[in-house]
Amino acid sequence: MTGALMGRIRSALIKRLARQLYEKGDGFNEDFENNKKLLKEVFQYKKLRNKVAGAIVALARQAKNN
C-alpha cells in the first residue's frame, strides 16, 4: 500500500453516539476542543468524551465535503 494511511477503527458505539449527537445539531462542528466542552455535560468519562468528540469532527468534515 503506497501512500495509504491506516487509521484506528472506531467501535460501533462511538460511531452511533457521534452520529446521534451530531444530527441533533447542538453546536457541534469541526473544532475538537469545542466539541469536548459540549460533551462534558453529556459524558462523565474523559476517554469516551474524547473519542466521541473526534468522531463528531470526522462527521462534520464529511458533511462539509459532500
Contacts in CASP RR format, 6 or more apart in sequence:
PFRMAT RR
TARGET T0000
AUTHOR 0000-0000-0000
METHOD contacts of the structure
MODEL  1
MTGALMGRIRSALIKRLARQLYEKGDGFNEDFENNKKLLKEVFQYKKLRN
KVAGAIVALARQAKNN
10 51 0 8 1.000
10 55 0 8 1.000
14 48 0 8 1.000
14 51 0 8 1.000
14 52 0 8 1.000
14 55 0 8 1.000
15 55 0 8 1.000
17 52 0 8 1.000
17 55 0 8 1.000
18 52 0 8 1.000
18 54 0 8 1.000
18 55 0 8 1.000
18 56 0 8 1.000
18 58 0 8 1.000
18 59 0 8 1.000
19 59 0 8 1.000
21 28 0 8 1.000
21 39 0 8 1.000
21 42 0 8 1.000
21 52 0 8 1.000
21 56 0 8 1.000
22 28 0 8 1.000
22 56 0 8 1.000
22 59 0 8 1.000
22 60 0 8 1.000
26 38 0 8 1.000
27 34 0 8 1.000
27 38 0 8 1.000
28 34 0 8 1.000
28 35 0 8 1.000
28 38 0 8 1.000
28 56 0 8 1.000
28 60 0 8 1.000
29 35 0 8 1.000
29 60 0 8 1.000
30 57 0 8 1.000
30 60 0 8 1.000
30 61 0 8 1.000
30 64 0 8 1.000
31 57 0 8 1.000
32 53 0 8 1.000
32 54 0 8 1.000
32 57 0 8 1.000
35 52 0 8 1.000
35 53 0 8 1.000
35 54 0 8 1.000
35 56 0 8 1.000
35 57 0 8 1.000
36 49 0 8 1.000
36 50 0 8 1.000
36 53 0 8 1.000
39 49 0 8 1.000
39 52 0 8 1.000
39 53 0 8 1.000
40 49 0 8 1.000
42 49 0 8 1.000
43 49 0 8 1.000
43 52 0 8 1.000
END
